[in-house]
Amino acid sequence: MNNNRAYHAEVMHLQRMANRHNRNIDNWKVGTTLDDPAIDYAKIAEGMGWHAQGPISDPAELASAIRRGIAAVESGRTALINTVMQLR
């Protein structure tokens, strides 16, 4: 999963609307971020019996995580790789 820890489409919309109405855009995080604490999607997936990894924020860890995820899928399991991305 592409986890940017926010409802990014909503963030962009709020920024557009603030600009359109000449309002301050500094409050964009209110109600749009999924952080502090961050949601542990891997734990949720594990609770459903899935193979789950992450959150992965180091690109160097991604290749091995993908290999493990592919192996899990090939064995018949559903897999989730929670990959943390930057906000734009």
Salt bridges, closest charged atoms under 4 A:
none
